[in-house]
Amino acid sequence: MMKASGVLIAMLAAALPISIGSAARFPGIPAPTAKPLRVMSMNQCTDQLVLALLPPERIASVTWLARDAEGSLMAAEAMRVGVNHGLAEDVLRQKPDLVVAGDFSTPATRGLLKRMGYPIIEVPHASSFEDIRKITRQVAQAVGEKARGEMLLARMDRQLAALADHPRPLLRVAAWDGAGFNASKGSLYNAVLEAARAVNVANTPPASGYGAPDAEVLLAAAPALLVQGQRVFRRPGLRDNLSRHWLVRRYWDGDRTLTIRQAYYVCGTPFVADAALQLQKELRQAAAAVRTPLPFTKGVLQ
């Protein structure tokens, strides 16, 4: 399929006049409209924005990844619309009047669509709640749903304010991906952890000053919980899969390890605040299930 797509892209690109510009349109390509009626998303994260902003009848398709609940907070909604695989064939067959793409959408397909004069917007990846505000407004304006976008953002901001006012103390956790520390400062994952009233020890000494993941550094940081932020498919090994290290298994197995969905932090959408609320609940439940403190923390659980 990918090979066939590459051949199609090459054929179409060769057929385009050399002088064609971004303002020109290939014959049959729809002109941009203020309120497009057939929107196609070609990125897992823009999928969720499109699904949140538009009714199903105005969505030509989203990517097949949108239906995976592990990585999408809008998986149920995605089942109500068509899917694509980010290929040029999908665009030509589904005939959208707006394509919404992301930074990680197929570069060759994006380049071809722009050369053909297809109405397309490119949405950057979000690493913060401020980024979420910017890209939500960008997509909302492009699809003619500015009011809907502002409503979603207002709801997100109310949830974030409620989380910030939470009276309970901060919970010390270590974001851990099976190979070591994760969720560095400046990432959306860390922003979600902070919104959920957690302190990621990966960003504080001694872990922050350590160049490589290390179980003994984890021991010194002594987080109350490990937050497993993604599934681990690697084979066990002290270097490639530190979650199998005997120190980690001895002190953080069982109740002290919490696995969360990638959907909580992979994509920047207004619904990430819902994920932060759910994560806060799961973190507190996990902390409450811990019966005894770590033996080297002087009796402190949090």
Secondary structure, DSSP 8 states (H G I E B T S, - for coil): -HHHHHHHHHHHHHHS-TT--TT---TT-----SS-SSEEE-SHHHHHHHHHHS-GGGEEEEEGGGG-TTT-TTHHHHTTS-EE-S-HHHHHHH--SEEEEETTS-HHHHHHHHHHT--EEEE----SHHHHHHHHHHHHHHTT-HHHHHHHHHHHHHHHHHHHT--S--EEEEEE-SSSB---TTSHHHHHHHHTTEEEGGGSTTGGG-SS--HHHHHHH--SEEEE-S---S--BTTTBGGGSHHHHHHHSGGGEEE--GGGTSS--TTHHHHHHHHHHHHHHHHHH--S--TTTTT---
